[in-house]
Amino acid sequence: MDGILNVYKPAGMTSFAVVARVKKFCSTKRIGHAGTLDPMATGVLPLLIGKAAVMQEKLSDHNKTYIAGIRLGIATDTGDVTGRIIQSCDTVNITDLEFENAAKAFVGKIKQIPPMYSAIQIDGKRLYDLARQGIEVERQSREIEIFSLDVLSRQSVTDFIINVSCSKGTYIRTLCEDIGKKLGVPACMYSLERTVCGSFKKEDSVDLDKLEKLYLDGKSKEIEKLLIPAQSLFSHLPQVTLPEFYTKLCLNGCEIYISKLGIKEEFFKEGTCRVYSFDKRFIGQGELKDYPDGKAIRIKYRFI
């Protein structure tokens, strides 16, 4: 099987555990995923099956949307309610308008310091491994962008639900903590659901129980039908179909000069394109780059 499977991750499982189960259902050892979700989180987890696994980096770069629960009045060492409480306050006197104004202040490009409980590596060590040993290291702030942030509801005196659309690399736990800091109270995240990851949406996802039932019923073909072709991710890009001679060169790793194909640089969107063989097979995404003899296409994500 080759393609993308839009899986809905349940709470209480790691992203790695989801991958392990789907490997069994799809009878493959090669699966990547687009952005890790914490065990407590639920939501869209696109899995890259077979040859599509080469695109893990591309999918991880996609923008994402989350529905998150923020609790005012306590802060934890993990930034969410699964952690140890390190700060609290007796009363929370925050109005709806005060909360909304504080939350809206984070819309736009902002600097964010990644949490210690994250998969970021420093000197070859994962931050969460260091955090579990009680070690805290200095982290550099990163620029991220909050495209939109809406307050959906107030659940109680301390609990709010927010809807956040953001760039890659955004930590919603940290955003919740920072909103609390702006309000002058400790805060943490108590729930998280990813509803959108790039072009993949919650309403189009499939849950693990359905996949398991299909697998146990011997309906692997039905699972295969759920796979989204990898080339669909590039449908917005211009298409280049190579003659037979250049197809062979391309498949051997050679760059293909656009002057030889009679194509002008203006043809390319964002310097990329879809590349097909002379017999209409999808080769992959091509990148336009400068070479000694001019502009040429070279394959970045290859599927055959």
Secondary structure, DSSP 8 states (H G I E B T S, - for coil): --EEEEEEE-TT--HHHHHHHHHHHHT-S-EEESS---TT-EEEEEEEEGGGGGGHHHHHTS-EEEEEEEEETEEESSSBTTS-EEEE-S-----HHHHHHHHHTT-EEEEE---SSSS-EETTEEHHHHHHTT-------EEEEEEEEEEEEE-SSSEEEEEEEE-TT--HHHHHHHHHHHHTS-EEEEEEEEEEETTEEGGG-EEHHHHHHHHHTT-HHHHHHT-B-GGGGGTTS-EEE--HHHHHHHHTT--EEHHHHT--GGG-BTTEEEEE-TTS-EEEEEEEEEETTEEEEEEEEE--
